[in-house]
Amino acid sequence: MLNDGLVLLLGLLFVLAGFIFVLFVPSLLEIRKPRDKGPRKVKDATLERLGVKVRMLNEDFVRLLGDLSLPDGFEFEENVVVEGCLRVGDRCHFGKSVKVLGDVTVGCGVVIDENLVVKGKINVLDEAVIGGSVDAGGGVRLGEKVFVGGAVASGGDIELFENCEVVGGVMAGERGTVRVLKVPRIEFPSAIEDVG
C-alpha cells in the first residue's frame, strides 16, 4: 500500500514536470532566439545617405533637418518632425504622426497611422490613408480614394475628389474655399456592334 502511494506520487510528479516542460520550453526558445526581430528602427546612416541630418530627440521622436525626399517604401515607427519641405515616395509607412515645417507632397498608397500637421501646403496623392487629422497652414489637396480618419483643417483652400472619405469633417480658413472634384469617367467603346 505504501509502495502504491509512492508510485502514484512519483507518477504525478513526473506528469507535472512534463506539463511544466511543455508549457515553458517554447518561451525559453523564443527568449534565446526570437523569430520576430521587433520593430524596424530607422538607421541614421540610411538617412545620411539621402543627405539629411538626423537628431533623435528620444526613442519616440525623430527630427530631420532640411528638405527631404523619401524613396518608395520607406518606413518610420517614430513621430517625425521635418524642419523643411518633405516629398514622400509611394507606399511609405509612418507608424505615428508627421509634422512638417514647410510644404509636403504625400505619394500614392502612403499610410500615416496618426496625424499630419504641416505649416505650408499639403498635396496628398491617390489612395493614401491618414488615420488621424490633417492640419495645414496653407492649402490642402486630396487625391482620389484618400481616407482621413479625423478632420481636415486648412488655412487656405481645400480641394478633394468626390471619392475621398473624411470622417471628422472639412474646415477651410476665413478666405478659403472647399472644392469637390468629380472623378473623371472614362467611356469605353462597345466591343459588340449592334446589328440591325
Buried (B, 14 or more C-beta within 10 A) or exposed (E): EEEEEEEEEEEEEEEEEEEEEEEEEEEEEEEEEEEEEEEEEBEBEEBEEEEBEBEEEEEEBBBBEEBBEBEEEBBBBBBBBBBBBBBBBBBBBBBBBBBBBBBBBBBBBBBBBBBBBBBBBBBBBBBBBBBBBBBBBBBBBBBBBBBBBBBBBBBBBBBBBEEBEBEBEBEBBEEBEBEEBEEEEEEEEEEEEEEE
